[in-house]
Amino acid sequence: MKNIILLLIGLSLFFSKANAFTLSKDATISILTCSQGAELYSLFGHTAIRVQDPVSKIDEVFNYGTFDFNTPNFYMKYMKGLLPYYLTTTSFKQFINTYIRDNRTVYSQTLKLDSIQKQQVFGLLLENLKPENCSYLYNFLYDNCTTRARDIILKSIKDNVEWNIADVDYSFWDLLDECLRISPWSQWGIHTVLGQSGNQEATTFQYMFLPDHLMFGLNTAQLNNVRIAEETEVLYCASKQDNTTPWYLHPIFIFSLVCNSLILLFNKVKNILILNTVSFILFLTTGIIGCLIVFLGAFTAHPMTAPNWNILLANPFNLIASVFLFRKRIPNFIRVYLKIYMGILIFAIPTWFILQPAVPMLSIFIIILMIYVSMQRCKR
């Protein structure tokens, strides 16, 4: 309660100060672009809006990317895509210090706006900052911190901005993978739980849901043949760091090693207990992932969750089958299920190369292992 009261007091003081004057002719509006971080939540970078007026001694950063961990049912709302995000403000000094501490580069692009347009941006931000307007349902493709910053600019200019962005026929998955490549485990996991709709081609305007692409877009954007942004300035340059995953920790090595080792073990050691244990673990894990895929596809507001062809491998029915795989002899209906499941996976391998679904190539090793295990369990 103390923090909430202090926040309300701070907001009221800010509003009273902001409403007491118009921005001076020396005021500037800038788009801040923050580079990727090493953590999952920071892999896509960040965008914020800076309002600076030396005459009125304002230097505030408006941030559409904040949320409250104390939100009731936080994790359930997050999973269902119903977690409210908020527009908040912080001083530029506090903002930049956060990214210096995290060793993330911060870029700035000052917008070439006239006094009316600057005041319009400021007014829209203040309107959005009001308690009744400051929250929104975050959508990482269509409504996020970057698209909100882009749309504020367009609402303020009110003329047709010409975005001269090269169309390279990128799908949403192509765009996301640009950011995910530095974290192959996250890339595999996200590709597994999300779906086929990400393969649709994005428009060049939609490219700008990612911070880097908005920054590139602003470098090309023109109004009446005049650029709307100054040259990009580096406010903080992060020191070089190697975030690449070592080859021996890369999922392609781990999956191939585990797959080949287990198949070799099963061929050399005819131990039913080992086979049953591994079968139980594999079917239990894929069954749980399958339930997550069904939940995300049918009961959430997230984009790109359905259809998801990973469900052919991570089938929720595997959860039921796992219960019977510890038995010395499995029931006939489980044996029939394993044969059907095995047939689907065998058919899926050549189909993958033809249709190129949004199924991670790394999963081919899991598919091969599941086929082998199913075959061995059908024999017993």
Backbone hydrogen bonds in HBPLUS format (Angstrom, degrees):
<---DONOR---> <-ACCEPTOR-->    atom                        ^
c    i                          cat <-CA-CA->   ^        H-A-AA   ^      H-
h    n   atom  resd res      DA  || num        DHA   H-A  angle D-A-AA Bond
n    s   type  num  typ     dist DA aas  dist angle  dist       angle   num
A0005-ILE N   A0001-MET O   2.87 MM   4  6.08 164.1  1.90 154.3 158.0     1
A0006-LEU N   A0002-LYS O   2.98 MM   4  6.18 162.0  2.01 146.9 152.0     2
A0007-LEU N   A0003-ASN O   2.87 MM   4  6.05 152.5  1.94 144.6 152.6     3
A0008-LEU N   A0004-ILE O   2.89 MM   4  6.17 160.3  1.92 152.1 156.9     4
A0009-ILE N   A0005-ILE O   2.90 MM   4  6.14 159.0  1.95 151.0 157.0     5
A0010-GLY N   A0006-LEU O   2.88 MM   4  6.06 159.9  1.92 145.9 151.9     6
A0011-LEU N   A0007-LEU O   2.83 MM   4  6.10 157.4  1.88 151.3 157.5     7
A0012-SER N   A0008-LEU O   2.89 MM   4  6.07 161.1  1.92 147.8 153.1     8
A0013-LEU N   A0009-ILE O   2.93 MM   4  6.18 159.2  1.97 151.3 156.8     9
A0014-PHE N   A0010-GLY O   2.88 MM   4  6.06 152.4  1.95 143.1 151.6    10
A0015-PHE N   A0011-LEU O   2.79 MM   4  6.03 164.3  1.81 156.2 159.6    11
A0016-SER N   A0012-SER O   2.93 MM   4  6.07 162.0  1.96 146.2 151.6    12
A0017-LYS N   A0013-LEU O   2.93 MM   4  6.06 152.7  2.00 142.6 150.2    13
A0018-ALA N   A0014-PHE O   2.74 MM   4  5.93 160.9  1.77 151.5 157.7    14
A0019-ASN N   A0015-PHE O   2.79 MM   4  5.84 158.5  1.83 151.9 157.0    15
A0020-ALA N   A0017-LYS O   3.26 MM   3  5.25 150.0  2.35  97.4 106.2    16
A0027-ALA N   A0024-SER O   3.12 MM   3  5.44 166.0  2.14 111.8 115.6    17
A0028-THR N   A0052-GLN O   2.77 MM  24  5.29 156.4  1.82 154.2 162.1    18
A0052-GLN N   A0028-THR O   2.99 MM  24  5.29 173.6  2.00 161.3 162.4    19
A0111-LEU N   A0029-ILE O   2.88 MM  82  5.80 174.3  1.88 169.8 171.0    20
A0030-SER N   A0050-ARG O   2.91 MM  20  5.02 165.2  1.94 147.8 152.3    21
A0050-ARG N   A0030-SER O   2.82 MM  20  5.02 169.0  1.83 148.3 152.1    22
A0031-ILE N   A0109-GLN O   2.95 MM  78  5.20 160.1  1.99 135.8 139.2    23
A0109-GLN N   A0031-ILE O   2.98 MM  78  5.20 144.7  2.11 136.9 147.9    24
A0032-LEU N   A0048-ALA O   2.84 MM  16  5.13 168.2  1.85 149.3 152.0    25
A0048-ALA N   A0032-LEU O   2.99 MM  16  5.13 152.6  2.07 141.9 148.1    26
A0033-THR N   A0107-TYR O   2.96 MM  74  5.04 157.1  2.01 131.3 138.7    27
A0107-TYR N   A0033-THR O   2.80 MM  74  5.04 170.9  1.80 152.1 155.1    28
A0034-CYS N   A0046-HIS O   2.81 MM  12  5.00 173.1  1.81 151.5 153.2    29
A0046-HIS N   A0034-CYS O   3.14 MM  12  5.00 150.5  2.23 133.7 135.9    30
A0035-SER N   A0105-THR O   2.89 MM  70  5.29 163.6  1.92 157.4 161.4    31
A0037-GLY N   A0042-SER O   2.88 MM   5  4.82 156.9  1.93 119.6 125.7    32
A0042-SER N   A0039-GLU O   3.03 MM   3  5.39 144.4  2.16 107.6 118.3    33
A0043-LEU N   A0040-LEU O   3.27 MM   3  5.36 173.3  2.27 111.8 113.4    34
A0045-GLY N   A0042-SER O   3.26 MM   3  5.47 167.4  2.27 110.6 114.4    35
A0049-ILE N   A0062-PHE O   3.05 MM  13  5.11 169.3  2.06 147.4 150.6    36
A0062-PHE N   A0049-ILE O   2.67 MM  13  5.11 166.4  1.69 160.2 162.0    37
A0051-VAL N   A0060-GLU O   2.85 MM   9  5.39 165.7  1.87 163.5 168.3    38
A0060-GLU N   A0051-VAL O   2.96 MM   9  5.39 146.5  2.08 159.0 157.3    39
A0053-ASP N   A0058-ILE O   2.77 MM   5  5.03 163.8  1.79 146.9 147.8    40
A0057-LYS N   A0053-ASP O   2.82 MM   4  5.74 109.3  2.33 142.3 161.9    41
A0058-ILE N   A0053-ASP O   3.04 MM   5  5.03 162.9  2.07 136.3 139.4    42
A0092-PHE N   A0059-ASP O   3.05 MM  33  5.81 156.7  2.10 150.2 145.9    43
A0061-VAL N   A0090-THR O   2.81 MM  29  5.41 165.1  1.83 167.5 172.3    44
A0090-THR N   A0061-VAL O   3.06 MM  29  5.41 143.4  2.20 141.2 152.2    45
A0063-ASN N   A0088-THR O   2.79 MM  25  5.30 173.6  1.80 163.5 165.6    46
A0088-THR N   A0063-ASN O   2.90 MM  25  5.30 158.0  1.95 142.3 147.6    47
A0086-TYR N   A0066-THR O   2.71 MM  20  5.30 156.0  1.77 154.6 159.9    48
A0071-THR N   A0068-ASP O   3.10 MM   3  5.58 159.4  2.15 118.5 119.3    49
A0077-LYS N   A0073-ASN O   2.95 MM   4  6.10 166.6  1.96 163.7 167.8    50
A0078-TYR N   A0074-PHE O   2.87 MM   4  6.07 151.7  1.95 148.8 157.8    51
A0079-MET N   A0075-TYR O   2.94 MM   4  6.11 160.5  1.97 146.4 150.9    52
A0080-LYS N   A0076-MET O   2.98 MM   4  6.15 148.2  2.09 144.0 152.8    53
A0082-LEU N   A0077-LYS O   2.78 MM   5  4.78 154.9  1.84 152.6 151.8    54
A0081-GLY N   A0078-TYR O   3.25 MM   3  5.22 156.7  2.31  99.7 106.6    55
A0301-ALA N   A0080-LYS O   2.85 MM 221  5.93 167.4  1.86 138.7 141.1    56
A0085-TYR N   A0136-TYR O   2.83 MM  51  5.43 173.1  1.84 167.1 165.8    57
A0136-TYR N   A0085-TYR O   2.88 MM  51  5.43 144.7  2.00 145.6 153.8    58
A0087-LEU N   A0134-CYS O   2.81 MM  47  5.12 143.2  1.95 139.2 151.5    59
A0095-PHE N   A0091-SER O   2.98 MM   4  6.25 160.0  2.02 152.7 159.0    60
A0096-ILE N   A0092-PHE O   2.86 MM   4  6.04 175.3  1.86 163.4 162.5    61
A0097-ASN N   A0093-LYS O   3.06 MM   4  6.09 154.9  2.13 142.4 149.7    62
A0098-THR N   A0094-GLN O   3.20 MM   4  6.37 143.5  2.34 140.7 148.8    63
A0098-THR N   A0095-PHE O   3.17 MM   3  5.37 128.7  2.44  99.9 112.5    64
A0100-ILE N   A0096-ILE O   2.92 MM   4  6.20 145.7  2.04 148.2 158.9    65
A0101-ARG N   A0097-ASN O   2.94 MM   4  6.06 158.0  1.99 143.6 149.2    66
A0102-ASP N   A0098-THR O   3.10 MM   4  6.35 144.4  2.23 134.8 144.5    67
A0104-ARG N   A0099-TYR O   2.91 MM   5  5.22 165.2  1.94 152.2 155.8    68
A0103-ASN N   A0100-ILE O   3.11 MM   3  4.90 153.7  2.19  97.1 105.0    69
A0106-VAL N   A0236-TYR O   2.95 MM 130  5.16 153.6  2.02 138.6 146.5    70
A0235-LEU N   A0106-VAL O   2.82 MM 129  5.51 146.0  1.93 152.1 162.8    71
A0236-TYR N   A0106-VAL O   3.33 MM 130  5.16 155.1  2.40 137.9 138.2    72
A0108-SER N   A0233-GLU O   2.70 MM 125  5.07 150.2  1.79 151.3 159.5    73
A0233-GLU N   A0108-SER O   2.83 MM 125  5.07 170.9  1.84 154.8 157.9    74
A0230-GLU N   A0110-THR O   2.72 MM 120  5.31 167.6  1.74 161.6 165.7    75
A0112-LYS N   A0228-ILE O   2.77 MM 116  5.04 164.6  1.79 126.3 131.7    76
A0118-LYS N   A0114-ASP O   2.92 MM   4  6.19 160.6  1.95 159.5 165.7    77
A0119-GLN N   A0115-SER O   3.00 MM   4  6.15 162.7  2.03 145.4 150.2    78
A0120-GLN N   A0116-ILE O   2.89 MM   4  6.11 144.7  2.02 141.0 151.8    79
A0121-VAL N   A0117-GLN O   2.92 MM   4  6.23 157.0  1.98 151.0 155.4    80
A0122-PHE N   A0118-LYS O   2.96 MM   4  6.22 168.6  1.97 153.9 157.0    81
A0123-GLY N   A0119-GLN O   2.78 MM   4  5.92 156.8  1.83 145.0 152.1    82
A0124-LEU N   A0120-GLN O   2.94 MM   4  6.12 158.7  1.99 148.6 153.8    83
A0125-LEU N   A0121-VAL O   2.96 MM   4  6.19 158.1  2.01 151.6 157.8    84
A0126-LEU N   A0122-PHE O   2.94 MM   4  6.19 160.5  1.98 150.4 155.7    85
A0127-GLU N   A0123-GLY O   2.91 MM   4  6.09 151.4  1.99 144.6 152.9    86
A0128-ASN N   A0124-LEU O   2.90 MM   4  6.11 156.6  1.95 146.0 152.3    87
A0129-LEU N   A0125-LEU O   2.91 MM   4  6.08 131.2  2.15 138.7 152.5    88
A0130-LYS N   A0127-GLU O   3.34 MM   3  5.59 155.8  2.40 103.4 110.1    89
A0133-ASN N   A0130-LYS O   2.78 MM   3  5.29 155.6  1.83 121.4 129.9    90
A0134-CYS N   A0130-LYS O   2.90 MM   4  5.68 130.6  2.15 160.3 170.9    91
A0139-ASN N   A0143-ASP O   2.81 MM   4  4.73 173.0  1.81 141.7 141.4    92
A0143-ASP N   A0139-ASN O   2.88 MM   4  4.73 156.6  1.94 135.6 140.6    93
A0148-ARG N   A0144-ASN O   2.98 MM   4  6.03 160.0  2.02 156.5 162.2    94
A0149-ALA N   A0145-CYS O   3.39 MM   4  6.40 151.4  2.48 127.0 133.5    95
A0150-ARG N   A0146-THR O   2.98 MM   4  6.27 165.0  2.01 154.3 158.4    96
A0151-ASP N   A0147-THR O   2.87 MM   4  6.00 162.1  1.90 149.1 153.9    97
A0152-ILE N   A0148-ARG O   2.99 MM   4  6.13 147.8  2.09 143.4 151.5    98
A0153-ILE N   A0149-ALA O   3.28 MM   4  6.55 156.4  2.34 147.4 152.3    99
A0154-LEU N   A0150-ARG O   3.18 MM   4  6.55 161.0  2.22 148.7 153.3   100
A0155-LYS N   A0151-ASP O   2.93 MM   4  6.09 157.2  1.98 148.4 154.2   101
A0156-SER N   A0152-ILE O   3.13 MM   4  6.25 144.5  2.26 141.5 150.3   102
A0156-SER N   A0153-ILE O   3.14 MM   3  5.24 124.7  2.46  96.5 110.6   103
A0157-ILE N   A0153-ILE O   3.01 MM   4  6.27 151.7  2.09 153.6 161.2   104
A0158-LYS N   A0154-LEU O   3.12 MM   4  6.07 167.2  2.14 147.8 151.5   105
A0162-GLU N   A0222-GLN O   2.79 MM  60  5.11 171.9  1.80 165.4 162.8   106
A0222-GLN N   A0162-GLU O   2.86 MM  60  5.11 153.8  1.92 138.4 147.2   107
A0202-ALA N   A0170-TYR O   2.88 MM  32  6.03 164.3  1.90 149.2 153.6   108
A0175-LEU N   A0171-SER O   3.12 MM   4  6.48 157.0  2.18 149.6 155.0   109
A0176-LEU N   A0172-PHE O   2.91 MM   4  6.17 162.9  1.93 152.3 157.0   110
A0173-TRP N   A0198-GLY O   2.99 MM  25  5.27 145.2  2.12 144.2 138.4   111
A0177-ASP N   A0173-TRP O   2.82 MM   4  5.89 159.4  1.86 151.3 157.0   112
A0178-GLU N   A0175-LEU O   3.29 MM   3  5.42 137.7  2.49  96.9 107.8   113
A0179-CYS N   A0176-LEU O   3.00 MM   3  5.56 135.7  2.20 111.1 121.4   114
A0180-LEU N   A0176-LEU O   3.06 MM   4  6.29 144.9  2.19 141.4 152.1   115
A0181-ARG N   A0177-ASP O   3.12 MM   4  5.77 137.9  2.31 144.4 146.0   116
A0183-SER N   A0180-LEU O   2.89 MM   3  5.44 157.8  1.94 118.6 126.1   117
A0186-SER N   A0183-SER O   3.05 MM   3  5.43 117.2  2.46 108.8 123.2   118
A0187-GLN N   A0183-SER O   2.91 MM   4  6.18 156.2  1.97 153.0 160.9   119
A0188-TRP N   A0184-PRO O   2.92 MM   4  6.08 159.5  1.96 143.8 148.1   120
A0189-GLY N   A0185-TRP O   3.00 MM   4  6.19 163.6  2.03 146.4 151.2   121
A0190-ILE N   A0186-SER O   2.86 MM   4  5.98 165.3  1.88 154.6 158.1   122
A0191-HIS N   A0187-GLN O   2.97 MM   4  6.05 161.3  2.01 147.5 153.2   123
A0192-THR N   A0188-TRP O   2.98 MM   4  6.10 138.9  2.16 140.2 151.4   124
A0193-VAL N   A0189-GLY O   3.14 MM   4  6.44 157.5  2.19 150.8 154.4   125
A0194-LEU N   A0190-ILE O   3.00 MM   4  5.92 141.4  2.15 146.6 155.7   126
A0195-GLY N   A0304-MET O   2.44 MM 109  5.09 156.9  1.49 160.3 157.1   127
A0196-GLN N   A0307-PRO O   2.63 MM 111  5.55 163.0  1.66 166.4 171.8   128
A0199-ASN N   A0196-GLN O   2.89 MM   3  5.72 169.6  1.90 128.5 131.7   129
A0200-GLN N   A0197-SER O   3.22 MM   3  5.82 169.2  2.23 116.0 118.8   130
A0206-GLN N   A0203-THR O   2.97 MM   3  5.06 118.9  2.35  96.8 112.2   131
A0207-TYR N   A0203-THR O   3.04 MM   4  6.47 128.4  2.32 142.6 157.2   132
A0207-TYR N   A0204-THR O   3.21 MM   3  5.05 135.8  2.42  90.0 102.2   133
A0208-MET N   A0205-PHE O   3.28 MM   3  5.87 151.4  2.36 109.9 116.2   134
A0209-PHE N   A0206-GLN O   3.18 MM   3  5.92 135.3  2.39 127.9 125.1   135
A0210-LEU N   A0207-TYR O   3.36 MM   3  6.56 167.9  2.37 130.3 131.5   136
A0213-HIS N   A0210-LEU O   3.09 MM   3  5.42 118.3  2.49 105.9 120.6   137
A0214-LEU N   A0210-LEU O   3.04 MM   4  6.37 147.4  2.15 155.4 165.6   138
A0215-MET N   A0211-PRO O   3.02 MM   4  6.29 159.0  2.06 152.4 158.2   139
A0216-PHE N   A0212-ASP O   2.90 MM   4  6.23 156.8  1.95 146.9 153.4   140
A0217-GLY N   A0213-HIS O   2.78 MM   4  5.85 152.3  1.86 136.9 145.7   141
A0218-LEU N   A0214-LEU O   2.83 MM   4  6.06 156.0  1.89 152.0 156.9   142
A0219-ASN N   A0215-MET O   3.23 MM   4  6.48 139.5  2.41 137.9 148.0   143
A0219-ASN N   A0216-PHE O   3.13 MM   3  5.15 127.4  2.42  94.7 108.6   144
A0220-THR N   A0217-GLY O   2.98 MM   3  5.29 147.3  2.09 105.0 115.0   145
A0221-ALA N   A0217-GLY O   2.91 MM   4  6.02 129.7  2.17 145.0 160.3   146
A0228-ILE N   A0221-ALA O   3.20 MM   7  6.08 151.8  2.28 135.6 137.7   147
A0223-LEU N   A0226-VAL O   2.75 MM   3  5.22 160.6  1.78 146.5 148.8   148
A0226-VAL N   A0223-LEU O   3.16 MM   3  5.22 147.0  2.27  99.8 109.4   149
A0249-LEU N   A0246-PRO O   2.89 MM   3  5.33 156.5  1.95 114.8 122.7   150
A0250-HIS N   A0247-TRP O   3.30 MM   3  5.03 156.2  2.36  94.9 101.9   151
A0253-PHE N   A0250-HIS O   3.03 MM   3  5.51 128.7  2.30 112.2 124.4   152
A0254-ILE N   A0250-HIS O   3.04 MM   4  6.32 167.3  2.05 157.1 161.1   153
A0255-PHE N   A0251-PRO O   2.78 MM   4  5.73 171.1  1.79 151.6 154.7   154
A0256-SER N   A0252-ILE O   3.21 MM   4  6.04 157.9  2.26 129.1 135.8   155
A0257-LEU N   A0253-PHE O   2.87 MM   4  5.92 157.6  1.92 147.4 154.2   156
A0258-VAL N   A0254-ILE O   2.94 MM   4  6.09 167.6  1.95 153.2 156.3   157
A0259-CYS N   A0255-PHE O   2.89 MM   4  5.94 165.6  1.91 150.1 154.9   158
A0260-ASN N   A0256-SER O   3.00 MM   4  6.02 172.3  2.00 147.8 150.3   159
A0261-SER N   A0257-LEU O   2.91 MM   4  5.87 155.3  1.97 144.2 152.2   160
A0262-LEU N   A0258-VAL O   2.96 MM   4  5.99 162.5  2.00 148.4 152.7   161
A0263-ILE N   A0259-CYS O   3.13 MM   4  6.30 163.8  2.16 149.4 154.0   162
A0264-LEU N   A0260-ASN O   2.99 MM   4  6.06 158.6  2.03 143.5 149.9   163
A0265-LEU N   A0261-SER O   2.85 MM   4  6.01 151.5  1.93 142.9 151.5   164
A0266-PHE N   A0262-LEU O   2.87 MM   4  6.10 162.1  1.91 152.1 155.9   165
A0267-ASN N   A0263-ILE O   3.11 MM   4  6.30 146.7  2.22 141.5 150.1   166
A0268-LYS N   A0264-LEU O   3.01 MM   4  6.18 145.7  2.13 145.1 154.2   167
A0269-VAL N   A0265-LEU O   2.74 MM   4  5.64 166.6  1.76 157.1 161.5   168
A0271-ASN N   A0269-VAL O   2.89 MM   2  5.56 132.5  2.12 105.9  91.5   169
A0275-LEU N   A0271-ASN O   3.20 MM   4  6.51 166.6  2.22 153.3 157.0   170
A0276-ASN N   A0272-ILE O   2.83 MM   4  5.96 159.7  1.87 146.9 152.9   171
A0277-THR N   A0273-LEU O   2.91 MM   4  6.04 158.2  1.96 145.8 151.9   172
A0278-VAL N   A0274-ILE O   2.96 MM   4  6.15 171.2  1.97 156.0 158.0   173
A0279-SER N   A0275-LEU O   2.90 MM   4  5.97 159.1  1.94 146.3 153.1   174
A0280-PHE N   A0276-ASN O   2.87 MM   4  6.02 158.2  1.92 145.9 151.9   175
A0281-ILE N   A0277-THR O   3.02 MM   4  6.29 163.3  2.05 151.0 154.9   176
A0282-LEU N   A0278-VAL O   2.95 MM   4  6.13 167.7  1.97 155.4 158.5   177
A0283-PHE N   A0279-SER O   2.94 MM   4  6.03 170.2  1.95 154.4 157.5   178
A0284-LEU N   A0280-PHE O   2.86 MM   4  5.83 152.7  1.93 145.3 153.7   179
A0285-THR N   A0281-ILE O   2.96 MM   4  6.01 165.1  1.98 146.7 151.0   180
A0286-THR N   A0282-LEU O   2.99 MM   4  6.12 171.8  1.99 151.0 153.7   181
A0287-GLY N   A0283-PHE O   2.95 MM   4  5.80 144.0  2.08 132.6 142.7   182
A0288-ILE N   A0284-LEU O   3.00 MM   4  6.23 154.0  2.07 147.2 153.2   183
A0289-ILE N   A0285-THR O   3.03 MM   4  6.32 163.0  2.06 151.8 156.5   184
A0290-GLY N   A0286-THR O   2.86 MM   4  5.98 148.7  1.96 138.3 147.5   185
A0291-CYS N   A0287-GLY O   2.98 MM   4  6.29 149.2  2.07 144.0 151.5   186
A0292-LEU N   A0288-ILE O   3.06 MM   4  6.41 150.9  2.15 145.3 153.3   187
A0293-ILE N   A0289-ILE O   2.90 MM   4  6.24 152.3  1.98 148.9 156.6   188
A0294-VAL N   A0290-GLY O   2.99 MM   4  6.29 159.6  2.03 150.7 155.3   189
A0295-PHE N   A0291-CYS O   2.93 MM   4  6.13 159.2  1.97 146.1 152.2   190
A0296-LEU N   A0292-LEU O   2.88 MM   4  6.08 166.4  1.90 154.5 157.5   191
A0297-GLY N   A0293-ILE O   2.94 MM   4  6.03 153.3  2.01 145.2 153.0   192
A0298-ALA N   A0294-VAL O   2.92 MM   4  5.90 153.3  1.99 150.6 156.4   193
A0299-PHE N   A0295-PHE O   2.89 MM   4  5.30 154.4  1.96 141.6 147.9   194
A0311-ILE N   A0308-ASN O   3.21 MM   3  6.16 169.1  2.22 121.6 124.5   195
A0312-LEU N   A0309-TRP O   3.12 MM   3  5.81 169.1  2.14 117.2 120.4   196
A0313-LEU N   A0310-ASN O   3.05 MM   3  5.52 134.9  2.26 108.7 119.1   197
A0314-ALA N   A0310-ASN O   2.79 MM   4  5.99 166.3  1.81 166.3 161.9   198
A0318-ASN N   A0315-ASN O   2.88 MM   3  5.52 158.3  1.92 120.1 127.2   199
A0319-LEU N   A0316-PRO O   3.04 MM   3  5.70 153.8  2.11 114.4 121.2   200
A0320-ILE N   A0317-PHE O   3.07 MM   3  5.31 124.9  2.39 101.1 113.6   201
A0321-ALA N   A0317-PHE O   3.04 MM   4  6.42 165.1  2.06 152.3 156.4   202
A0322-SER N   A0318-ASN O   2.88 MM   4  5.98 147.6  1.99 144.4 151.6   203
A0323-VAL N   A0320-ILE O   3.16 MM   3  5.68 140.2  2.33 110.5 119.8   204
A0324-PHE N   A0321-ALA O   3.04 MM   3  5.61 142.7  2.18 114.3 123.4   205
A0325-LEU N   A0322-SER O   3.25 MM   3  5.20 151.6  2.34  99.9 108.2   206
A0327-ARG N   A0324-PHE O   3.27 MM   3  5.76 159.0  2.31 110.0 116.3   207
A0334-ILE N   A0331-PRO O   3.20 MM   3  5.43 128.7  2.47 101.7 114.2   208
A0335-ARG N   A0331-PRO O   3.05 MM   4  6.39 152.4  2.13 147.4 156.0   209
A0336-VAL N   A0332-ASN O   2.87 MM   4  6.19 153.5  1.94 151.5 158.2   210
A0337-TYR N   A0333-PHE O   3.02 MM   4  6.17 154.9  2.09 133.9 141.1   211
A0338-LEU N   A0334-ILE O   2.87 MM   4  6.11 158.9  1.92 150.3 155.4   212
A0339-LYS N   A0335-ARG O   3.11 MM   4  6.38 151.4  2.19 143.4 150.4   213
A0340-ILE N   A0336-VAL O   3.02 MM   4  6.35 160.5  2.06 153.4 158.4   214
A0341-TYR N   A0337-TYR O   2.82 MM   4  5.99 168.9  1.83 158.0 161.6   215
A0342-MET N   A0338-LEU O   2.80 MM   4  5.86 158.2  1.85 144.1 150.5   216
A0343-GLY N   A0339-LYS O   2.93 MM   4  6.08 156.2  1.99 143.1 149.5   217
A0344-ILE N   A0340-ILE O   2.96 MM   4  6.26 155.8  2.02 151.7 157.8   218
A0345-LEU N   A0341-TYR O   3.10 MM   4  6.37 158.2  2.15 148.3 153.7   219
A0346-ILE N   A0342-MET O   2.95 MM   4  6.20 157.6  2.00 151.4 157.6   220
A0347-PHE N   A0343-GLY O   3.00 MM   4  6.17 160.4  2.04 148.0 153.1   221
A0348-ALA N   A0344-ILE O   2.91 MM   4  6.02 137.0  2.09 138.1 150.7   222
A0352-TRP N   A0348-ALA O   2.87 MM   4  5.94 144.2  2.00 146.8 154.1   223
A0354-ILE N   A0351-THR O   3.08 MM   3  5.08 129.3  2.35  96.0 109.9   224
A0355-LEU N   A0351-THR O   2.85 MM   4  5.97 176.7  1.86 168.3 167.2   225
A0356-GLN N   A0352-TRP O   2.84 MM   4  5.16 143.6  1.97 136.5 145.0   226
A0363-SER N   A0360-PRO O   2.94 MM   3  5.64 152.0  2.02 118.1 125.3   227
A0364-ILE N   A0361-MET O   3.02 MM   3  5.70 168.5  2.03 121.5 124.9   228
A0365-PHE N   A0362-LEU O   3.40 MM   3  6.38 157.0  2.46 123.7 125.1   229
A0366-ILE N   A0363-SER O   3.05 MM   3  5.09 118.1  2.45  96.6 111.8   230
A0367-ILE N   A0363-SER O   2.88 MM   4  6.19 156.2  1.94 153.7 161.1   231
A0368-ILE N   A0364-ILE O   2.98 MM   4  6.20 160.7  2.01 145.7 150.0   232
A0369-LEU N   A0365-PHE O   3.02 MM   4  6.22 158.4  2.07 142.1 148.2   233
A0370-MET N   A0366-ILE O   2.83 MM   4  6.04 157.8  1.88 150.5 156.7   234
A0371-ILE N   A0367-ILE O   2.91 MM   4  6.15 152.3  1.99 149.6 157.1   235
A0372-TYR N   A0368-ILE O   3.00 MM   4  6.24 161.1  2.04 148.3 153.2   236
A0373-VAL N   A0369-LEU O   2.90 MM   4  6.10 168.5  1.92 154.2 157.3   237
A0374-SER N   A0370-MET O   2.95 MM   4  5.96 161.8  1.99 142.2 147.9   238
A0375-MET N   A0371-ILE O   2.97 MM   4  6.11 154.6  2.03 145.6 152.7   239
A0376-GLN N   A0372-TYR O   2.97 MM   4  6.26 158.6  2.01 151.3 156.8   240
A0377-ARG N   A0373-VAL O   2.93 MM   4  6.16 157.9  1.98 152.8 158.7   241
A0378-CYS N   A0374-SER O   2.99 MM   4  6.12 143.9  2.12 142.2 151.6   242
A0379-LYS N   A0376-GLN O   3.25 MM   3  5.33 137.8  2.44  96.2 107.3   243
A0380-ARG N   A0377-ARG O   3.25 MM   3  5.35 150.1  2.35 100.1 108.5   244
